[in-house]
Every structure is written in structure tokens, then in C-alpha cells.
Amino acid sequence: MIYVIATVELIDGKRGPYLEELNKIIPTVRAETGCLEYGPAMDVMTEIPVQEPVHENAITIMERWTDLQALNVHLNTPHMKTYRDAVKTFVKGLKIRVLQPLECR
């Protein structure tokens, strides 16, 4: 299993239009073979001293996939190309982390 944390930095004022496009593909992505979890989240202000500053124009997509092969298939689907084309004018930057869980003993 792998986890993906994709942080999408949006242009000011584009959160609403971006989320409209993202919500269009979520059911299709969740139905993909190998998708275990896929959903957006946003920063929340807390009083936890070590928390990073809140990024008001960022949406983080939390993903869980059975393996890298499933993720690679997902990234090359027609609906992801359509999504990327639809949101490219809303996105300022993108960072992706792919993680593999460790077994703790």
C-alpha cells in the first residue's frame, strides 16, 4: 500500500472553481481499481505550537492506493487529463509526496 499527499496551491479566489472541478472526478477516481481512499482536505488553524502556518489557498488531496502500479494507471486516465486541463488556470503550484507505510514492531 502507498499513500499520496498532493498539495495544490491555488491562485487567490480560485478555491470554489477548483473544488467544483475536483468534485466532478472524485467518484470516478474512487471507483478506480486500486484506489482505497481519495479526498480533499484544507488546513485548520489550531493552537498546536509545532503546526506549520495555515495555507489559506491550499487544498491537500489525501490518497491511498494498493500499489504504485495503481497510482500510475490513475495518473494516466482520461478523466485525470480532463481534470488537469480544467484546473490549470486555478493552480499556482503542486507538490506531491508518495509514502510507503513502515511496519512498527
Secondary structure by P-SEA (a helix, b strand, c coil): cbbbbbbbbbcccaaaaaaaaaaacaaaaaacccccccbbbbbbbccccccccccccbbbbbbbcccaaaaaaaaacaaaaaaaaaccccccbbbbbbbbbbbcc
